Amino acid sequence: MKLVPTTETVKIQWFAVLHDGSKMRNNKGFIHNAWDVKCSCGWESKTGGAIKACVAREVELHKWDAHDYTWKAGN
């Protein structure tokens, strides 16, 4: 199933969480295992640097709950 916008589209920015807790904007080619995100509405994940799958799930739930996204079958 795929999450699709119904009334609004949001932009999600991904950040690498460094060892000292600071965040660095994700760059292609930079490999790391600690992630956080910020939504264009101001919402931020507060994982402190979780694996990407965990943060991606939080993003899905946020989009569904706060931005009226819906689940669509198919690819």
Predicted model as a PDB file, atoms N, CA, C, CB and O in Angstrom, pLDDT in the B-factor column:
MODEL        1                                                                  
ATOM      1  N   MET A   1       0.844  -1.177   0.000  1.00 73.00           N  
ATOM      2  CA  MET A   1       0.000   0.000   0.000  1.00 73.00           C  
ATOM      3  C   MET A   1       0.888   1.239   0.000  1.00 73.00           C  
ATOM      4  CB  MET A   1      -0.960  -0.001   1.218  1.00 73.00           C  
ATOM      5  O   MET A   1       2.000   1.240   0.528  1.00 73.00           O  
ATOM      6  N   LYS A   2       0.367   2.264  -0.597  1.00 80.00           N  
ATOM      7  CA  LYS A   2       1.120   3.498  -0.754  1.00 80.00           C  
ATOM      8  C   LYS A   2       0.337   4.645  -0.114  1.00 80.00           C  
ATOM      9  CB  LYS A   2       1.406   3.787  -2.255  1.00 80.00           C  
ATOM     10  O   LYS A   2      -0.888   4.701  -0.220  1.00 80.00           O  
ATOM     11  N   LEU A   3       1.039   5.544   0.540  1.00 81.00           N  
ATOM     12  CA  LEU A   3       0.426   6.709   1.165  1.00 81.00           C  
ATOM     13  C   LEU A   3       0.397   7.851   0.156  1.00 81.00           C  
ATOM     14  CB  LEU A   3       1.194   7.125   2.453  1.00 81.00           C  
ATOM     15  O   LEU A   3       1.443   8.229  -0.374  1.00 81.00           O  
ATOM     16  N   VAL A   4      -0.785   8.407  -0.120  1.00 86.00           N  
ATOM     17  CA  VAL A   4      -0.923   9.473  -1.118  1.00 86.00           C  
ATOM     18  C   VAL A   4      -1.664  10.667  -0.522  1.00 86.00           C  
ATOM     19  CB  VAL A   4      -1.665   8.953  -2.371  1.00 86.00           C  
ATOM     20  O   VAL A   4      -2.538  10.486   0.326  1.00 86.00           O  
ATOM     21  N   PRO A   5      -1.326  11.894  -0.956  1.00 83.00           N  
ATOM     22  CA  PRO A   5      -1.996  13.088  -0.433  1.00 83.00           C  
ATOM     23  C   PRO A   5      -3.421  13.206  -0.963  1.00 83.00           C  
ATOM     24  CB  PRO A   5      -1.202  14.342  -0.795  1.00 83.00           C  
ATOM     25  O   PRO A   5      -3.706  12.785  -2.084  1.00 83.00           O  
ATOM     26  N   THR A   6      -4.312  13.775  -0.162  1.00 80.00           N  
ATOM     27  CA  THR A   6      -5.679  14.027  -0.610  1.00 80.00           C  
ATOM     28  C   THR A   6      -5.930  15.521  -0.776  1.00 80.00           C  
ATOM     29  CB  THR A   6      -6.686  13.429   0.380  1.00 80.00           C  
ATOM     30  O   THR A   6      -6.426  15.953  -1.817  1.00 80.00           O  
ATOM     31  N   THR A   7      -5.593  16.307   0.232  1.00 81.00           N  
ATOM     32  CA  THR A   7      -5.864  17.744   0.153  1.00 81.00           C  
ATOM     33  C   THR A   7      -4.609  18.599   0.142  1.00 81.00           C  
ATOM     34  CB  THR A   7      -6.726  18.158   1.300  1.00 81.00           C  
ATOM     35  O   THR A   7      -4.637  19.719  -0.368  1.00 81.00           O  
ATOM     36  N   GLU A   8      -3.521  18.105   0.686  1.00 81.00           N  
ATOM     37  CA  GLU A   8      -2.287  18.889   0.725  1.00 81.00           C  
ATOM     38  C   GLU A   8      -1.076  17.970   0.614  1.00 81.00           C  
ATOM     39  CB  GLU A   8      -2.211  19.723   2.022  1.00 81.00           C  
ATOM     40  O   GLU A   8      -1.121  16.806   1.012  1.00 81.00           O  
ATOM     41  N   THR A   9      -0.019  18.503   0.077  1.00 83.00           N  
ATOM     42  CA  THR A   9       1.242  17.776  -0.036  1.00 83.00           C  
ATOM     43  C   THR A   9       2.255  18.448   0.876  1.00 83.00           C  
ATOM     44  CB  THR A   9       1.753  17.737  -1.517  1.00 83.00           C  
ATOM     45  O   THR A   9       2.305  19.675   0.955  1.00 83.00           O  
ATOM     46  N   VAL A  10       3.052  17.661   1.557  1.00 90.00           N  
ATOM     47  CA  VAL A  10       4.056  18.207   2.467  1.00 90.00           C  
ATOM     48  C   VAL A  10       5.448  17.828   1.989  1.00 90.00           C  
ATOM     49  CB  VAL A  10       3.824  17.705   3.908  1.00 90.00           C  
ATOM     50  O   VAL A  10       5.613  16.894   1.204  1.00 90.00           O  
ATOM     51  N   LYS A  11       6.439  18.552   2.465  1.00 93.00           N  
ATOM     52  CA  LYS A  11       7.835  18.256   2.151  1.00 93.00           C  
ATOM     53  C   LYS A  11       8.515  17.765   3.424  1.00 93.00           C  
ATOM     54  CB  LYS A  11       8.569  19.514   1.566  1.00 93.00           C  
ATOM     55  O   LYS A  11       8.426  18.402   4.474  1.00 93.00           O  
ATOM     56  N   ILE A  12       9.184  16.644   3.320  1.00 94.00           N  
ATOM     57  CA  ILE A  12       9.899  16.059   4.451  1.00 94.00           C  
ATOM     58  C   ILE A  12      11.398  16.205   4.201  1.00 94.00           C  
ATOM     59  CB  ILE A  12       9.506  14.555   4.655  1.00 94.00           C  
ATOM     60  O   ILE A  12      11.899  15.802   3.151  1.00 94.00           O  
ATOM     61  N   GLN A  13      12.111  16.783   5.166  1.00 94.00           N  
ATOM     62  CA  GLN A  13      13.565  16.911   5.083  1.00 94.00           C  
ATOM     63  C   GLN A  13      14.193  15.892   6.030  1.00 94.00           C  
ATOM     64  CB  GLN A  13      14.029  18.366   5.434  1.00 94.00           C  
ATOM     65  O   GLN A  13      13.828  15.799   7.202  1.00 94.00           O  
ATOM     66  N   TRP A  14      15.140  15.134   5.495  1.00 93.00           N  
ATOM     67  CA  TRP A  14      15.828  14.113   6.275  1.00 93.00           C  
ATOM     68  C   TRP A  14      17.155  14.659   6.802  1.00 93.00           C  
ATOM     69  CB  TRP A  14      16.063  12.844   5.425  1.00 93.00           C  
ATOM     70  O   TRP A  14      17.871  15.378   6.104  1.00 93.00           O  
ATOM     71  N   PHE A  15      17.466  14.299   8.059  1.00 93.00           N  
ATOM     72  CA  PHE A  15      18.699  14.738   8.708  1.00 93.00           C  
ATOM     73  C   PHE A  15      19.432  13.550   9.308  1.00 93.00           C  
ATOM     74  CB  PHE A  15      18.402  15.783   9.794  1.00 93.00           C  
ATOM     75  O   PHE A  15      18.816  12.633   9.851  1.00 93.00           O  
ATOM     76  N   ALA A  16      20.735  13.578   9.204  1.00 91.00           N  
ATOM     77  CA  ALA A  16      21.589  12.623   9.910  1.00 91.00           C  
ATOM     78  C   ALA A  16      21.800  13.155  11.318  1.00 91.00           C  
ATOM     79  CB  ALA A  16      22.963  12.407   9.168  1.00 91.00           C  
ATOM     80  O   ALA A  16      22.070  14.341  11.507  1.00 91.00           O  
ATOM     81  N   VAL A  17      21.678  12.282  12.298  1.00 91.00           N  
ATOM     82  CA  VAL A  17      21.954  12.669  13.681  1.00 91.00           C  
ATOM     83  C   VAL A  17      23.367  12.202  13.994  1.00 91.00           C  
ATOM     84  CB  VAL A  17      20.901  12.053  14.690  1.00 91.00           C  
ATOM     85  O   VAL A  17      23.666  11.010  13.932  1.00 91.00           O  
ATOM     86  N   LEU A  18      24.221  13.140  14.325  1.00 87.00           N  
ATOM     87  CA  LEU A  18      25.630  12.840  14.567  1.00 87.00           C  
ATOM     88  C   LEU A  18      25.847  12.377  16.004  1.00 87.00           C  
ATOM     89  CB  LEU A  18      26.499  14.069  14.268  1.00 87.00           C  
ATOM     90  O   LEU A  18      24.932  12.431  16.826  1.00 87.00           O  
ATOM     91  N   HIS A  19      27.055  11.927  16.300  1.00 86.00           N  
ATOM     92  CA  HIS A  19      27.371  11.370  17.621  1.00 86.00           C  
ATOM     93  C   HIS A  19      27.146  12.359  18.752  1.00 86.00           C  
ATOM     94  CB  HIS A  19      28.800  10.901  17.650  1.00 86.00           C  
ATOM     95  O   HIS A  19      26.799  11.957  19.863  1.00 86.00           O  
ATOM     96  N   ASP A  20      27.338  13.645  18.491  1.00 89.00           N  
ATOM     97  CA  ASP A  20      27.155  14.644  19.555  1.00 89.00           C  
ATOM     98  C   ASP A  20      25.700  15.111  19.665  1.00 89.00           C  
ATOM     99  CB  ASP A  20      28.064  15.850  19.302  1.00 89.00           C  
ATOM    100  O   ASP A  20      25.396  15.997  20.464  1.00 89.00           O  
ATOM    101  N   GLY A  21      24.793  14.520  18.867  1.00 85.00           N  
ATOM    102  CA  GLY A  21      23.373  14.872  18.916  1.00 85.00           C  
ATOM    103  C   GLY A  21      22.973  15.960  17.937  1.00 85.00           C  
ATOM    104  O   GLY A  21      21.784  16.232  17.775  1.00 85.00           O  
ATOM    105  N   SER A  22      23.935  16.586  17.282  1.00 88.00           N  
ATOM    106  CA  SER A  22      23.609  17.624  16.300  1.00 88.00           C  
ATOM    107  C   SER A  22      23.073  16.972  15.030  1.00 88.00           C  
ATOM    108  CB  SER A  22      24.854  18.502  15.980  1.00 88.00           C  
ATOM    109  O   SER A  22      23.296  15.788  14.775  1.00 88.00           O  
ATOM    110  N   LYS A  23      22.365  17.770  14.245  1.00 89.00           N  
ATOM    111  CA  LYS A  23      21.759  17.253  13.019  1.00 89.00           C  
ATOM    112  C   LYS A  23      22.412  17.887  11.805  1.00 89.00           C  
ATOM    113  CB  LYS A  23      20.243  17.512  13.006  1.00 89.00           C  
ATOM    114  O   LYS A  23      22.722  19.078  11.800  1.00 89.00           O  
ATOM    115  N   MET A  24      22.618  17.065  10.765  1.00 89.00           N  
ATOM    116  CA  MET A  24      23.188  17.535   9.518  1.00 89.00           C  
ATOM    117  C   MET A  24      22.251  17.109   8.393  1.00 89.00           C  
ATOM    118  CB  MET A  24      24.636  16.979   9.302  1.00 89.00           C  
ATOM    119  O   MET A  24      21.826  15.955   8.345  1.00 89.00           O  
ATOM    120  N   ARG A  25      21.931  18.020   7.501  1.00 88.00           N  
ATOM    121  CA  ARG A  25      21.048  17.703   6.391  1.00 88.00           C  
ATOM    122  C   ARG A  25      21.607  16.530   5.591  1.00 88.00           C  
ATOM    123  CB  ARG A  25      20.855  18.931   5.486  1.00 88.00           C  
ATOM    124  O   ARG A  25      22.811  16.460   5.345  1.00 88.00           O  
ATOM    125  N   ASN A  26      20.740  15.618   5.189  1.00 81.00           N  
ATOM    126  CA  ASN A  26      21.181  14.424   4.478  1.00 81.00           C  
ATOM    127  C   ASN A  26      21.757  14.778   3.109  1.00 81.00           C  
ATOM    128  CB  ASN A  26      20.020  13.442   4.323  1.00 81.00           C  
ATOM    129  O   ASN A  26      21.169  15.554   2.355  1.00 81.00           O  
ATOM    130  N   ASN A  27      22.900  14.205   2.807  1.00 76.00           N  
ATOM    131  CA  ASN A  27      23.545  14.361   1.499  1.00 76.00           C  
ATOM    132  C   ASN A  27      23.605  13.004   0.828  1.00 76.00           C  
ATOM    133  CB  ASN A  27      24.976  14.977   1.635  1.00 76.00           C  
ATOM    134  O   ASN A  27      23.874  11.997   1.482  1.00 76.00           O  
ATOM    135  N   LYS A  28      23.356  12.969  -0.466  1.00 71.00           N  
ATOM    136  CA  LYS A  28      23.463  11.699  -1.192  1.00 71.00           C  
ATOM    137  C   LYS A  28      24.902  11.189  -1.077  1.00 71.00           C  
ATOM    138  CB  LYS A  28      23.047  11.870  -2.701  1.00 71.00           C  
ATOM    139  O   LYS A  28      25.862  11.947  -1.210  1.00 71.00           O  
ATOM    140  N   GLY A  29      25.018   9.905  -0.828  1.00 72.00           N  
ATOM    141  CA  GLY A  29      26.326   9.295  -0.713  1.00 72.00           C  
ATOM    142  C   GLY A  29      26.842   9.239   0.716  1.00 72.00           C  
ATOM    143  O   GLY A  29      27.794   8.509   0.992  1.00 72.00           O  
ATOM    144  N   PHE A  30      26.243   9.984   1.624  1.00 74.00           N  
ATOM    145  CA  PHE A  30      26.663   9.957   3.022  1.00 74.00           C  
ATOM    146  C   PHE A  30      25.928   8.816   3.708  1.00 74.00           C  
ATOM    147  CB  PHE A  30      26.380  11.325   3.737  1.00 74.00           C  
ATOM    148  O   PHE A  30      24.698   8.823   3.759  1.00 74.00           O  
ATOM    149  N   ILE A  31      26.645   7.850   4.228  1.00 76.00           N  
ATOM    150  CA  ILE A  31      26.028   6.668   4.828  1.00 76.00           C  
ATOM    151  C   ILE A  31      26.060   6.802   6.346  1.00 76.00           C  
ATOM    152  CB  ILE A  31      26.754   5.367   4.374  1.00 76.00           C  
ATOM    153  O   ILE A  31      27.112   7.013   6.950  1.00 76.00           O  
ATOM    154  N   HIS A  32      24.887   6.674   6.941  1.00 81.00           N  
ATOM    155  CA  HIS A  32      24.779   6.724   8.391  1.00 81.00           C  
ATOM    156  C   HIS A  32      23.555   5.944   8.826  1.00 81.00           C  
ATOM    157  CB  HIS A  32      24.708   8.181   8.896  1.00 81.00           C  
ATOM    158  O   HIS A  32      22.734   5.565   7.990  1.00 81.00           O  
ATOM    159  N   ASN A  33      23.421   5.701  10.108  1.00 88.00           N  
ATOM    160  CA  ASN A  33      22.335   4.875  10.618  1.00 88.00           C  
ATOM    161  C   ASN A  33      21.414   5.607  11.578  1.00 88.00           C  
ATOM    162  CB  ASN A  33      22.895   3.677  11.296  1.00 88.00           C  
ATOM    163  O   ASN A  33      20.486   5.001  12.115  1.00 88.00           O  
ATOM    164  N   ALA A  34      21.642   6.879  11.805  1.00 92.00           N  
ATOM    165  CA  ALA A  34      20.831   7.637  12.751  1.00 92.00           C  
ATOM    166  C   ALA A  34      20.124   8.772  12.015  1.00 92.00           C  
ATOM    167  CB  ALA A  34      21.703   8.192  13.911  1.00 92.00           C  
ATOM    168  O   ALA A  34      20.771   9.631  11.416  1.00 92.00           O  
ATOM    169  N   TRP A  35      18.795   8.771  12.064  1.00 93.00           N  
ATOM    170  CA  TRP A  35      17.989   9.700  11.275  1.00 93.00           C  
ATOM    171  C   TRP A  35      16.970  10.455  12.123  1.00 93.00           C  
ATOM    172  CB  TRP A  35      17.276   8.952  10.171  1.00 93.00           C  
ATOM    173  O   TRP A  35      16.533   9.970  13.166  1.00 93.00           O  
ATOM    174  N   ASP A  36      16.610  11.617  11.672  1.00 95.00           N  
ATOM    175  CA  ASP A  36      15.457  12.380  12.139  1.00 95.00           C  
ATOM    176  C   ASP A  36      14.925  13.153  10.948  1.00 95.00           C  
ATOM    177  CB  ASP A  36      15.830  13.341  13.330  1.00 95.00           C  
ATOM    178  O   ASP A  36      15.627  13.296   9.947  1.00 95.00           O  
ATOM    179  N   VAL A  37      13.694  13.656  11.032  1.00 96.00           N  
ATOM    180  CA  VAL A  37      13.083  14.391   9.926  1.00 96.00           C  
ATOM    181  C   VAL A  37      12.385  15.647  10.431  1.00 96.00           C  
ATOM    182  CB  VAL A  37      12.087  13.499   9.173  1.00 96.00           C  
ATOM    183  O   VAL A  37      12.084  15.787  11.617  1.00 96.00           O  
ATOM    184  N   LYS A  38      12.138  16.557   9.487  1.00 96.00           N  
ATOM    185  CA  LYS A  38      11.340  17.752   9.765  1.00 96.00           C  
ATOM    186  C   LYS A  38      10.349  17.918   8.626  1.00 96.00           C  
ATOM    187  CB  LYS A  38      12.243  19.032   9.926  1.00 96.00           C  
ATOM    188  O   LYS A  38      10.715  17.830   7.454  1.00 96.00           O  
ATOM    189  N   CYS A  39       9.100  18.156   8.976  1.00 95.00           N  
ATOM    190  CA  CYS A  39       8.028  18.340   8.004  1.00 95.00           C  
ATOM    191  C   CYS A  39       7.891  19.829   7.690  1.00 95.00           C  
ATOM    192  CB  CYS A  39       6.684  17.759   8.538  1.00 95.00           C  
ATOM    193  O   CYS A  39       8.243  20.678   8.508  1.00 95.00           O  
ATOM    194  N   SER A  40       7.381  20.137   6.508  1.00 94.00           N  
ATOM    195  CA  SER A  40       7.178  21.537   6.121  1.00 94.00           C  
ATOM    196  C   SER A  40       6.166  22.250   7.022  1.00 94.00           C  
ATOM    197  CB  SER A  40       6.715  21.612   4.673  1.00 94.00           C  
ATOM    198  O   SER A  40       6.114  23.480   7.022  1.00 94.00           O  
ATOM    199  N   CYS A  41       5.363  21.508   7.786  1.00 93.00           N  
ATOM    200  CA  CYS A  41       4.399  22.124   8.711  1.00 93.00           C  
ATOM    201  C   CYS A  41       5.041  22.490  10.046  1.00 93.00           C  
ATOM    202  CB  CYS A  41       3.223  21.180   8.951  1.00 93.00           C  
ATOM    203  O   CYS A  41       4.413  23.148  10.875  1.00 93.00           O  
ATOM    204  N   GLY A  42       6.295  22.068  10.261  1.00 95.00           N  
ATOM    205  CA  GLY A  42       6.985  22.375  11.514  1.00 95.00           C  
ATOM    206  C   GLY A  42       7.163  21.174  12.430  1.00 95.00           C  
ATOM    207  O   GLY A  42       7.972  21.225  13.357  1.00 95.00           O  
ATOM    208  N   TRP A  43       6.427  20.101  12.191  1.00 96.00           N  
ATOM    209  CA  TRP A  43       6.559  18.898  12.996  1.00 96.00           C  
ATOM    210  C   TRP A  43       7.944  18.294  12.800  1.00 96.00           C  
ATOM    211  CB  TRP A  43       5.465  17.878  12.633  1.00 96.00           C  
ATOM    212  O   TRP A  43       8.472  18.288  11.689  1.00 96.00           O  
ATOM    213  N   GLU A  44       8.532  17.784  13.885  1.00 95.00           N  
ATOM    214  CA  GLU A  44       9.831  17.114  13.822  1.00 95.00           C  
ATOM    215  C   GLU A  44       9.755  15.788  14.544  1.00 95.00           C  
ATOM    216  CB  GLU A  44      10.942  17.994  14.429  1.00 95.00           C  
ATOM    217  O   GLU A  44       9.091  15.669  15.574  1.00 95.00           O  
ATOM    218  N   SER A  45      10.433  14.793  14.005  1.00 94.00           N  
ATOM    219  CA  SER A  45      10.538  13.534  14.743  1.00 94.00           C  
ATOM    220  C   SER A  45      11.489  13.780  15.909  1.00 94.00           C  
ATOM    221  CB  SER A  45      11.044  12.348  13.820  1.00 94.00           C  
ATOM    222  O   SER A  45      12.419  14.580  15.805  1.00 94.00           O  
ATOM    223  N   LYS A  46      11.258  13.110  16.979  1.00 88.00           N  
ATOM    224  CA  LYS A  46      12.075  13.297  18.181  1.00 88.00           C  
ATOM    225  C   LYS A  46      12.729  11.978  18.578  1.00 88.00           C  
ATOM    226  CB  LYS A  46      11.218  13.846  19.348  1.00 88.00           C  
ATOM    227  O   LYS A  46      12.750  11.614  19.753  1.00 88.00           O  
ATOM    228  N   THR A  47      13.261  11.269  17.590  1.00 90.00           N  
ATOM    229  CA  THR A  47      13.832   9.955  17.885  1.00 90.00           C  
ATOM    230  C   THR A  47      15.226  10.046  18.483  1.00 90.00           C  
ATOM    231  CB  THR A  47      13.876   9.118  16.632  1.00 90.00           C  
ATOM    232  O   THR A  47      15.669   9.126  19.171  1.00 90.00           O  
ATOM    233  N   GLY A  48      15.912  11.134  18.230  1.00 88.00           N  
ATOM    234  CA  GLY A  48      17.284  11.246  18.689  1.00 88.00           C  
ATOM    235  C   GLY A  48      18.246  10.453  17.821  1.00 88.00           C  
ATOM    236  O   GLY A  48      19.415  10.287  18.169  1.00 88.00           O  
ATOM    237  N   GLY A  49      17.754   9.966  16.694  1.00 92.00           N  
ATOM    238  CA  GLY A  49      18.604   9.236  15.764  1.00 92.00           C  
ATOM    239  C   GLY A  49      18.256   7.771  15.656  1.00 92.00           C  
ATOM    240  O   GLY A  49      19.052   6.913  16.038  1.00 92.00           O  
ATOM    241  N   ALA A  50      17.085   7.473  15.144  1.00 94.00           N  
ATOM    242  CA  ALA A  50      16.652   6.083  14.978  1.00 94.00           C  
ATOM    243  C   ALA A  50      17.015   5.573  13.583  1.00 94.00           C  
ATOM    244  CB  ALA A  50      15.129   5.957  15.214  1.00 94.00           C  
ATOM    245  O   ALA A  50      17.451   6.341  12.725  1.00 94.00           O  
ATOM    246  N   ILE A  51      16.832   4.272  13.366  1.00 94.00           N  
ATOM    247  CA  ILE A  51      17.068   3.721  12.044  1.00 94.00           C  
ATOM    248  C   ILE A  51      16.021   4.282  11.078  1.00 94.00           C  
ATOM    249  CB  ILE A  51      17.026   2.166  12.074  1.00 94.00           C  
ATOM    250  O   ILE A  51      14.940   4.704  11.489  1.00 94.00           O  
ATOM    251  N   LYS A  52      16.360   4.277   9.800  1.00 92.00           N  
ATOM    252  CA  LYS A  52      15.523   4.921   8.785  1.00 92.00           C  
ATOM    253  C   LYS A  52      14.108   4.341   8.729  1.00 92.00           C  
ATOM    254  CB  LYS A  52      16.176   4.792   7.426  1.00 92.00           C  
ATOM    255  O   LYS A  52      13.149   5.095   8.568  1.00 92.00           O  
ATOM    256  N   ALA A  53      13.956   3.032   8.855  1.00 94.00           N  
ATOM    257  CA  ALA A  53      12.633   2.409   8.789  1.00 94.00           C  
ATOM    258  C   ALA A  53      11.721   2.911   9.908  1.00 94.00           C  
ATOM    259  CB  ALA A  53      12.761   0.884   8.864  1.00 94.00           C  
ATOM    260  O   ALA A  53      10.529   3.126   9.686  1.00 94.00           O  
ATOM    261  N   CYS A  54      12.260   3.094  11.081  1.00 95.00           N  
ATOM    262  CA  CYS A  54      11.484   3.587  12.221  1.00 95.00           C  
ATOM    263  C   CYS A  54      11.025   5.023  11.977  1.00 95.00           C  
ATOM    264  CB  CYS A  54      12.314   3.505  13.517  1.00 95.00           C  
ATOM    265  O   CYS A  54       9.865   5.356  12.220  1.00 95.00           O  
ATOM    266  N   VAL A  55      11.924   5.863  11.504  1.00 95.00           N  
ATOM    267  CA  VAL A  55      11.590   7.265  11.244  1.00 95.00           C  
ATOM    268  C   VAL A  55      10.606   7.364  10.073  1.00 95.00           C  
ATOM    269  CB  VAL A  55      12.875   8.087  10.944  1.00 95.00           C  
ATOM    270  O   VAL A  55       9.696   8.192  10.098  1.00 95.00           O  
ATOM    271  N   ALA A  56      10.784   6.527   9.054  1.00 94.00           N  
ATOM    272  CA  ALA A  56       9.858   6.532   7.919  1.00 94.00           C  
ATOM    273  C   ALA A  56       8.446   6.182   8.368  1.00 94.00           C  
ATOM    274  CB  ALA A  56      10.325   5.546   6.838  1.00 94.00           C  
ATOM    275  O   ALA A  56       7.480   6.746   7.855  1.00 94.00           O  
ATOM    276  N   ARG A  57       8.313   5.271   9.308  1.00 94.00           N  
ATOM    277  CA  ARG A  57       6.989   4.911   9.836  1.00 94.00           C  
ATOM    278  C   ARG A  57       6.373   6.093  10.577  1.00 94.00           C  
ATOM    279  CB  ARG A  57       7.089   3.687  10.776  1.00 94.00           C  
ATOM    280  O   ARG A  57       5.176   6.346  10.438  1.00 94.00           O  
ATOM    281  N   GLU A  58       7.167   6.821  11.360  1.00 95.00           N  
ATOM    282  CA  GLU A  58       6.657   8.018  12.034  1.00 95.00           C  
ATOM    283  C   GLU A  58       6.180   9.048  11.020  1.00 95.00           C  
ATOM    284  CB  GLU A  58       7.738   8.629  12.939  1.00 95.00           C  
ATOM    285  O   GLU A  58       5.163   9.706  11.235  1.00 95.00           O  
ATOM    286  N   VAL A  59       6.908   9.191   9.915  1.00 94.00           N  
ATOM    287  CA  VAL A  59       6.516  10.131   8.853  1.00 94.00           C  
ATOM    288  C   VAL A  59       5.174   9.710   8.258  1.00 94.00           C  
ATOM    289  CB  VAL A  59       7.604  10.198   7.741  1.00 94.00           C  
ATOM    290  O   VAL A  59       4.295  10.550   8.063  1.00 94.00           O  
ATOM    291  N   GLU A  60       5.009   8.416   7.969  1.00 92.00           N  
ATOM    292  CA  GLU A  60       3.738   7.929   7.433  1.00 92.00           C  
ATOM    293  C   GLU A  60       2.586   8.240   8.376  1.00 92.00           C  
ATOM    294  CB  GLU A  60       3.810   6.427   7.176  1.00 92.00           C  
ATOM    295  O   GLU A  60       1.540   8.727   7.947  1.00 92.00           O  
ATOM    296  N   LEU A  61       2.777   7.959   9.653  1.00 92.00           N  
ATOM    297  CA  LEU A  61       1.718   8.220  10.628  1.00 92.00           C  
ATOM    298  C   LEU A  61       1.411   9.711  10.733  1.00 92.00           C  
ATOM    299  CB  LEU A  61       2.114   7.673  11.997  1.00 92.00           C  
ATOM    300  O   LEU A  61       0.249  10.099  10.855  1.00 92.00           O  
ATOM    301  N   HIS A  62       2.439  10.539  10.686  1.00 93.00           N  
ATOM    302  CA  HIS A  62       2.233  11.993  10.741  1.00 93.00           C  
ATOM    303  C   HIS A  62       1.441  12.469   9.527  1.00 93.00           C  
ATOM    304  CB  HIS A  62       3.588  12.731  10.814  1.00 93.00           C  
ATOM    305  O   HIS A  62       0.492  13.240   9.671  1.00 93.00           O  
ATOM    306  N   LYS A  63       1.822  12.017   8.336  1.00 91.00           N  
ATOM    307  CA  LYS A  63       1.114  12.416   7.120  1.00 91.00           C  
ATOM    308  C   LYS A  63      -0.346  11.977   7.177  1.00 91.00           C  
ATOM    309  CB  LYS A  63       1.798  11.821   5.878  1.00 91.00           C  
ATOM    310  O   LYS A  63      -1.238  12.738   6.803  1.00 91.00           O  
ATOM    311  N   TRP A  64      -0.592  10.768   7.638  1.00 90.00           N  
ATOM    312  CA  TRP A  64      -1.946  10.239   7.710  1.00 90.00           C  
ATOM    313  C   TRP A  64      -2.783  11.013   8.730  1.00 90.00           C  
ATOM    314  CB  TRP A  64      -1.916   8.751   8.069  1.00 90.00           C  
ATOM    315  O   TRP A  64      -3.938  11.348   8.469  1.00 90.00           O  
ATOM    316  N   ASP A  65      -2.196  11.290   9.882  1.00 90.00           N  
ATOM    317  CA  ASP A  65      -2.930  11.941  10.974  1.00 90.00           C  
ATOM    318  C   ASP A  65      -3.078  13.446  10.779  1.00 90.00           C  
ATOM    319  CB  ASP A  65      -2.234  11.674  12.287  1.00 90.00           C  
ATOM    320  O   ASP A  65      -4.180  13.975  10.929  1.00 90.00           O  
ATOM    321  N   ALA A  66      -2.007  14.141  10.453  1.00 90.00           N  
ATOM    322  CA  ALA A  66      -2.027  15.607  10.434  1.00 90.00           C  
ATOM    323  C   ALA A  66      -2.321  16.209   9.065  1.00 90.00           C  
ATOM    324  CB  ALA A  66      -0.717  16.127  10.920  1.00 90.00           C  
ATOM    325  O   ALA A  66      -2.732  17.366   8.980  1.00 90.00           O  
ATOM    326  N   HIS A  67      -2.120  15.450   8.001  1.00 90.00           N  
ATOM    327  CA  HIS A  67      -2.235  16.036   6.663  1.00 90.00           C  
ATOM    328  C   HIS A  67      -3.230  15.316   5.761  1.00 90.00           C  
ATOM    329  CB  HIS A  67      -0.893  16.043   6.003  1.00 90.00           C  
ATOM    330  O   HIS A  67      -3.228  15.528   4.548  1.00 90.00           O  
ATOM    331  N   ASP A  68      -4.066  14.483   6.325  1.00 85.00           N  
ATOM    332  CA  ASP A  68      -5.155  13.851   5.587  1.00 85.00           C  
ATOM    333  C   ASP A  68      -4.681  13.030   4.398  1.00 85.00           C  
ATOM    334  CB  ASP A  68      -6.115  14.894   5.116  1.00 85.00           C  
ATOM    335  O   ASP A  68      -5.357  12.984   3.370  1.00 85.00           O  
ATOM    336  N   TYR A  69      -3.524  12.379   4.523  1.00 89.00           N  
ATOM    337  CA  TYR A  69      -3.084  11.448   3.480  1.00 89.00           C  
ATOM    338  C   TYR A  69      -3.930  10.172   3.609  1.00 89.00           C  
ATOM    339  CB  TYR A  69      -1.532  11.129   3.604  1.00 89.00           C  
ATOM    340  O   TYR A  69      -4.501   9.915   4.669  1.00 89.00           O  
ATOM    341  N   THR A  70      -4.010   9.392   2.560  1.00 89.00           N  
ATOM    342  CA  THR A  70      -4.779   8.163   2.579  1.00 89.00           C  
ATOM    343  C   THR A  70      -3.974   7.019   1.970  1.00 89.00           C  
ATOM    344  CB  THR A  70      -6.101   8.348   1.829  1.00 89.00           C  
ATOM    345  O   THR A  70      -3.038   7.247   1.204  1.00 89.00           O  
ATOM    346  N   TRP A  71      -4.340   5.804   2.312  1.00 85.00           N  
ATOM    347  CA  TRP A  71      -3.656   4.625   1.801  1.00 85.00           C  
ATOM    348  C   TRP A  71      -4.289   4.203   0.498  1.00 85.00           C  
ATOM    349  CB  TRP A  71      -3.694   3.476   2.819  1.00 85.00           C  
ATOM    350  O   TRP A  71      -5.514   4.158   0.389  1.00 85.00           O  
ATOM    351  N   LYS A  72      -3.462   3.888  -0.505  1.00 87.00           N  
ATOM    352  CA  LYS A  72      -3.939   3.452  -1.809  1.00 87.00           C  
ATOM    353  C   LYS A  72      -3.264   2.127  -2.154  1.00 87.00           C  
ATOM    354  CB  LYS A  72      -3.654   4.530  -2.903  1.00 87.00           C  
ATOM    355  O   LYS A  72      -2.051   1.986  -2.000  1.00 87.00           O  
ATOM    356  N   ALA A  73      -4.039   1.171  -2.614  1.00 82.00           N  
ATOM    357  CA  ALA A  73      -3.492  -0.126  -2.995  1.00 82.00           C  
ATOM    358  C   ALA A  73      -2.709   0.003  -4.296  1.00 82.00           C  
ATOM    359  CB  ALA A  73      -4.617  -1.173  -3.140  1.00 82.00           C  
ATOM    360  O   ALA A  73      -3.004   0.862  -5.127  1.00 82.00           O  
ATOM    361  N   GLY A  74      -1.728  -0.844  -4.461  1.00 69.00           N  
ATOM    362  CA  GLY A  74      -0.939  -0.839  -5.683  1.00 69.00           C  
ATOM    363  C   GLY A  74       0.430  -0.241  -5.480  1.00 69.00           C  
ATOM    364  O   GLY A  74       0.814   0.110  -4.365  1.00 69.00           O  
ATOM    365  N   ASN A  75       1.161  -0.128  -6.572  1.00 60.00           N  
ATOM    366  CA  ASN A  75       2.524   0.389  -6.492  1.00 60.00           C  
ATOM    367  C   ASN A  75       2.551   1.852  -6.723  1.00 60.00           C  
ATOM    368  CB  ASN A  75       3.421  -0.292  -7.475  1.00 60.00           C  
ATOM    369  O   ASN A  75       3.619   2.462  -6.693  1.00 60.00           O  
TER     370      ASN A  75                                                      
ENDMDL                                                                          
END                                                                             
